[in-house]
Amino acid sequence: MQDKLLIVTNLKKTIMYIEKTVINYPNKYKVLKDKIISSLYDILELTYYTNCLDDKKNNQYVIISKIKMLDFYFMVSLNNKLINQKKYISYTNYLLDITKLIYGWINETKK
């Protein structure tokens, strides 16, 4: 299935990339691992759902807040040495790109 939204395409790539590392978190950090994976899929699901709505604005901001929480989860992962600085920067850059696309989407729907 071909996705028309660039956001969805980028989200899918990001999920696949991040999930490879997060899946290997020790069981001690199971809650953190589950929150990260759950948030990634929630963002994708919300993006599909929001695209079908007439009033997209509120849900777009929910997506932004979930991305901000992911950023926090990765900071916790870095502090607990579950990921290194290089991966942290890489993950947050992916999230930043998606955030920029969401804000562009918000600005487009205002017109």
N, C-alpha and C positions, 0 to 999 in steps of 0.2 A: 504494500500500500504506500503510495507516494503522498507525503505530507506537503500541504501548500504553505503552511506556516514555517518560516525559518526558525522560529523559536522552538517549535516541536522537534525539528531535525537536530538542532543544537542540544536540546535537552536529552534526547535519546543518546547522542554521542557522549554527553557528560555522564549520564547514568551508567553507561557501559564502562566508561573509563574509571569512574570513582568506585563503582561496585567491586571491581577487581581487587582493590586494596582493602576496602572496608570489610569485605567478607572474611578477611584473615585476622581481624581484630581478636584478641584473646577473649575467652568467655567472661573474664572479669569485667570487660567493657561491653557486654552484650546489649545493655540498654542503649548505650551511645551508638553502637553499630545499628541496632534496630531503628533508632530515631533517624539516623542519617538516611538509611535505605528507604524508610517509610516516607520521609520528607521529599526525597527525590521523586518517588512515584506519585506522591500527592501533588507535587508541582506539575508534573506531566498531566495528570488527570484534571487538575484545575484549569490548565491551559486549554485542553480539549473542550471542557465544559464551558469555560468563559467565552470561547470563540463562537459558541452557538447562541449566546445570549444577546439580547438587544442592549441591555445596560451592563456593559462590561467593566466599568470603572471600579466598583467595589471589589470584585473578584481579582482584578489585576493587582490591587494593593494587597490583597491576601497572599497572592503569589510572591510579591516583593517581600512581605514579612516572613514567609517560609524560607526564602532565599537568605535573608538576614540570619535566621535561626541556623541554617546550614553553615553559614560562615562561622557562627559561634561554635557549633559542634566541631568544626575543623580546627578552631583555635584550641578547644579542649583536647582534641586528638594530638595536636602539636605539643601542647604542654605536658601531656602524658606520654610523649615519645612514641605514639602509635604511628605517626607519619613524620617525615623529616621536613625541614624548611622548604626544600625544593618542591615536594609534593603539595605542601600547604599553599605555596605561591601559585602553583599550577592550578590547583582546585579553585582557589579564590579568583584567579583570572577567568576561569570558565564561568564561575558564578557572576562575575562582573560583566562579562559579555552578555549573558542571559538577562541580567538586570537592565543593561542598556537597551536590549531588544524590547523588554517589557515596557520600559519608559517610552520608547519610540511608539509602541503599540498604544499606550495610554494617550500620547499626543495625537496619534492618528485618529483615535476614536473620538477625540474632542471636536474634530472638524465637522 
